[in-house]
Amino acid sequence: MANVIRNMNFKPIIEEFNYKRLSDPQPNATVNMRVWDEMNVERLRSDAVKVILKRFVQPEPSCIFSIELAMGIEVVINTTEYDNVDDPIEYFKNSPVCRVLASNISCILSQTTLHSQIGPVITAPVGQFPQ
């Protein structure tokens, strides 16, 4: 399965970015930021797929802001190897593709939230998939 990805020349592109300003937190309130990812893989043509990683940042309780950021990469694949993969999403969750997307998303989120009430939201540069 190591030869599924034929070309490691990735060019991540922002697919979607939603930033919603919410209310200010209550004085002395504790706010927990929930962070999770979702991945989608779609076939573009016989030798390429598009992998999209979407990260969600939602505060509990609902205040300050919420963010959804999706980035995608077109990946050139070896068709025979790819067709033998049982679950393409699981394959790409554990691949360099996911790490590249997560790293870019993490950087964009920290820059976007730099001047918020709580400072920059630094998320892990790895996929964070709920169990």
SERO-4910 file (N, C-alpha, C, O; in steps of 0.05 Angstrom, whole numbers):
BEGIN
 pado doro    nc1    nc2    nc3   cac1   cac2   cac3    cc1    cc2    cc3    oc1    oc2    oc3
  Met    A     16    -24      0      0      0      0     17     25      0      6     47     -3
  Ala    A     43     23      3     60     46      5     62     61    -22     70     84    -22
  Asn    A     54     49    -44     57     62    -70     31     74    -81     28     77   -105
  Val    A     12     79    -63    -14     91    -72     -9    119    -83    -19    126   -104
  Ile    A      6    135    -68     11    163    -76     35    163    -96     57    154    -89
  Arg    A     30    172   -120     51    172   -141     68    197   -140     92    196   -147
  Asn    A     56    220   -133     71    245   -133     67    260   -107     44    265    -99
  Met    A     88    266    -93     86    279    -67     88    310    -70     94    324    -50
  Asn    A     84    321    -94     85    349    -98     57    361    -93     42    367   -111
  Phe    A     51    365    -67     25    374    -58     22    404    -60     41    418    -53
  Lys    A     -1    414    -68     -7    442    -68    -34    446    -54    -55    446    -68
  Pro    A    -34    450    -28    -59    454    -14    -73    480    -22    -60    500    -26
  Ile    A    -99    478    -23   -116    501    -31   -139    503    -11   -151    483     -3
  Ile    A   -145    528     -2   -168    532     15   -193    526      0   -198    539    -21
  Glu    A   -209    508     10   -235    502     -3   -258    517      9   -276    526     -5
  Glu    A   -256    521     36   -278    535     50   -267    547     76   -250    534     89
  Phe    A   -276    571     83   -268    583    108   -291    599    119   -301    618    107
  Asn    A   -301    590    142   -324    603    156   -315    612    184   -308    595    200
  Tyr    A   -316    637    189   -309    648    215   -334    663    224   -344    681    211
  Lys    A   -345    655    247   -369    668    258   -363    680    285   -355    665    304
  Arg    A   -366    706    287   -362    720    312   -387    715    330   -409    719    321
  Leu    A   -382    706    354   -404    700    373   -403    721    396   -388    740    394
  Ser    A   -418    716    416   -418    735    439   -393    733    456   -378    714    454
  Asp    A   -389    754    472   -366    754    491   -371    733    512   -394    728    519
  Pro    A   -350    721    523   -354    702    545   -363    716    571   -358    740    574
  Gln    A   -376    702    588   -384    713    614   -359    719    630   -339    705    627
  Pro    A   -359    739    648   -336    745    665   -328    720    681   -345    706    693
  Asn    A   -303    714    682   -291    692    696   -301    665    687   -299    645    702
  Ala    A   -312    663    663   -322    638    653   -299    621    642   -279    631    632
  Thr    A   -302    595    644   -283    576    631   -294    569    604   -317    560    601
  Val    A   -277    572    584   -285    565    556   -267    543    546   -242    546    547
  Asn    A   -279    521    537   -263    499    525   -267    500    495   -290    502    486
  Met    A   -245    498    481   -247    498    452   -247    469    442   -227    455    446
  Arg    A   -268    460    430   -270    433    418   -259    435    390   -268    452    374
  Val    A   -241    417    383   -229    416    356   -231    388    346   -224    369    359
  Trp    A   -241    385    321   -242    359    308   -241    363    278   -247    384    267
  Asp    A   -234    342    264   -230    342    235   -249    321    222   -257    302    234
  Glu    A   -255    327    197   -269    308    180   -254    307    153   -243    327    144
  Met    A   -254    284    141   -239    281    116   -258    269     94   -275    253    100
  Asn    A   -254    279     70   -269    269     47   -249    263     25   -230    279     20
  Val    A   -253    241     10   -236    235    -13   -255    230    -37   -273    214    -35
  Glu    A   -250    245    -58   -266    241    -82   -248    236   -107   -227    248   -109
  Arg    A   -257    219   -124   -242    212   -148   -246    234   -168   -268    241   -175
  Leu    A   -224    246   -178   -225    267   -199   -224    255   -227   -239    263   -245
  Arg    A   -206    237   -230   -202    223   -255   -188    196   -249   -184    190   -225
  Ser    A   -182    181   -268   -171    154   -263   -145    154   -247   -140    136   -232
  Asp    A   -129    175   -250   -103    176   -237   -101    198   -216    -79    205   -208
  Ala    A   -124    209   -206   -122    230   -186   -147    230   -168   -169    224   -176
  Val    A   -142    237   -143   -163    241   -123   -159    268   -110   -138    279   -110
  Lys    A   -181    278    -99   -179    303    -84   -185    295    -55   -206    283    -49
  Val    A   -166    303    -37   -169    298     -8   -175    324      5   -160    344      2
  Ile    A   -197    325     20   -205    350     33   -206    344     63   -220    326     72
  Leu    A   -192    361     78   -192    359    108   -206    384    118   -199    407    111
  Lys    A   -226    380    134   -241    403    146   -239    402    176   -245    382    189
  Arg    A   -229    425    187   -226    427    216   -247    446    227   -253    467    216
  Phe    A   -259    437    249   -279    452    264   -268    461    290   -255    445    304
  Val    A   -273    486    298   -265    496    324   -291    509    335   -301    529    325
  Gln    A   -301    496    357   -326    505    369   -321    508    399   -312    489    412
  Pro    A   -327    531    410   -324    535    439   -348    523    455   -370    522    445
  Glu    A   -342    515    479   -362    506    498   -358    523    524   -337    520    536
  Pro    A   -377    539    532   -402    545    520   -399    562    495   -377    572    490
  Ser    A   -419    564    479   -418    578    454   -413    608    458   -431    623    466
  Cys    A   -389    617    452   -381    645    455   -356    650    439   -344    631    427
  Ile    A   -347    674    438   -323    683    424   -325    680    394   -331    700    380
  Phe    A   -320    656    383   -322    652    354   -324    622    349   -319    605    366
  Ser    A   -332    616    325   -331    588    315   -318    589    287   -322    608    272
  Ile    A   -303    569    281   -289    568    255   -292    541    242   -292    520    255
  Glu    A   -295    541    216   -294    517    199   -275    524    176   -279    543    162
  Leu    A   -254    508    174   -234    512    152   -229    486    138   -222    466    150
  Ala    A   -233    486    112   -228    463     96   -207    469     75   -207    489     62
  Met    A   -187    450     73   -166    452     53   -166    426     37   -171    405     48
  Gly    A   -159    429     12   -158    405     -5   -132    403    -20   -118    423    -25
  Ile    A   -126    379    -28   -102    373    -44   -110    353    -65   -123    333    -60
  Glu    A   -101    358    -90   -104    339   -111    -80    321   -111    -57    330   -112
  Val    A    -85    295   -109    -63    275   -106    -63    257   -130    -83    245   -137
  Val    A    -40    255   -143    -36    236   -165    -31    209   -153    -14    206   -135
  Ile    A    -46    189   -162    -45    162   -150    -37    141   -170    -40    145   -194
  Asn    A    -28    118   -160    -25     94   -176    -52     80   -175    -60     70   -154
  Thr    A    -65     79   -197    -93     69   -198    -96     41   -187   -114     36   -172
  Thr    A    -78     23   -194    -80     -5   -185    -78     -7   -155    -94    -20   -142
  Glu    A    -58      7   -144    -54      7   -115    -78     20   -100    -87     10    -80
  Tyr    A    -88     42   -111   -110     56    -99   -135     39    -99   -150     38    -79
  Asp    A   -140     25   -121   -164      8   -123   -163    -16   -103   -184    -27    -97
  Asn    A   -139    -23    -93   -137    -45    -74   -140    -35    -45   -140    -52    -27
  Val    A   -142     -9    -41   -145      2    -14   -174     -3     -5   -193      4    -20
  Asp    A   -178    -14     19   -205    -20     29   -220      6     34   -243      8     26
  Asp    A   -208     25     48   -221     49     56   -202     73     50   -184     78     65
  Pro    A   -207     87     28   -189    109     21   -187    131     42   -166    143     46
  Ile    A   -209    136     56   -208    157     76   -189    149     99   -173    165    108
  Glu    A   -192    124    108   -174    115    129   -145    115    120   -127    121    135
  Tyr    A   -140    107     95   -113    108     84   -101    136     85    -79    140     95
  Phe    A   -117    156     76   -106    183     75   -105    196    102    -89    215    106
  Lys    A   -121    187    122   -118    197    149    -91    192    161    -81    207    178
  Asn    A    -78    170    152    -52    162    162    -29    167    142     -9    154    143
  Ser    A    -33    186    124    -14    191    103     -1    219    106    -11    235    122
  Pro    A     20    224     91     32    251     91     12    272     81     15    296     88
  Val    A     -7    264     65    -27    283     56    -42    296     79    -46    321     80
  Cys    A    -50    280     98    -65    290    122    -47    309    138    -56    330    148
  Arg    A    -22    301    141     -3    318    157      2    345    143      3    365    157
  Val    A      3    346    117      7    371    102    -18    388    106    -15    412    112
  Leu    A    -41    377    102    -66    392    105    -69    403    134    -75    426    138
  Ala    A    -65    385    153    -68    393    181    -48    415    189    -55    433    204
  Ser    A    -24    413    180     -4    434    186    -12    461    174     -9    481    188
  Asn    A    -21    461    150    -30    486    138    -54    498    152    -55    522    157
  Ile    A    -73    481    158    -97    490    173    -89    501    200   -100    522    208
  Ser    A    -72    488    214    -63    497    240    -51    525    239    -57    542    256
  Cys    A    -34    529    219    -21    555    215    -42    577    209    -41    599    221
  Ile    A    -61    571    192    -81    591    184    -99    598    208   -106    621    213
  Leu    A   -106    577    224   -123    582    247   -109    599    268   -121    617    280
  Ser    A    -83    594    273    -69    610    293    -66    639    284    -68    657    300
  Gln    A    -62    644    258    -60    671    248    -87    686    249    -89    709    256
  Thr    A   -109    671    243   -135    683    243   -144    690    271   -158    711    274
  Thr    A   -137    675    291   -146    680    318   -126    695    335   -130    698    359
  Leu    A   -105    704    323    -83    717    338    -93    739    356    -83    742    379
  His    A   -111    756    347   -120    779    363   -147    775    376   -162    794    381
  Ser    A   -155    750    381   -180    745    395   -177    749    425   -155    754    434
  Gln    A   -199    748    439   -198    752    469   -181    732    483   -169    737    504
  Ile    A   -178    708    471   -163    687    484   -136    683    472   -121    665    480
  Gly    A   -129    699    452   -103    696    438   -106    675    417   -127    665    411
  Pro    A    -83    668    404    -84    649    382    -93    621    390    -85    611    411
  Val    A   -110    609    374   -117    581    378    -97    564    363    -97    564    339
  Ile    A    -80    551    378    -60    534    367    -70    505    367    -73    493    388
  Thr    A    -76    494    344    -85    467    342    -62    449    332    -43    458    320
  Ala    A    -65    424    338    -44    404    331    -41    402    301    -62    402    286
  Pro    A    -17    400    291    -13    398    262    -16    369    252     -1    360    235
  Val    A    -35    354    264    -41    327    256    -72    324    255    -86    341    267
  Gly    A    -81    304    242   -110    300    240   -121    293    268   -110    278    283
  Gln    A   -144    305    274   -157    301    300   -185    290    295   -205    305    294
  Phe    A   -187    264    292   -212    251    284   -225    240    309   -212    225    325
  Pro    A   -251    245    313   -265    234    336   -266    203    334   -268    192    312
  Gln    A   -266    191    357   -266    161    358   -294    151    356   -299    127    357
***
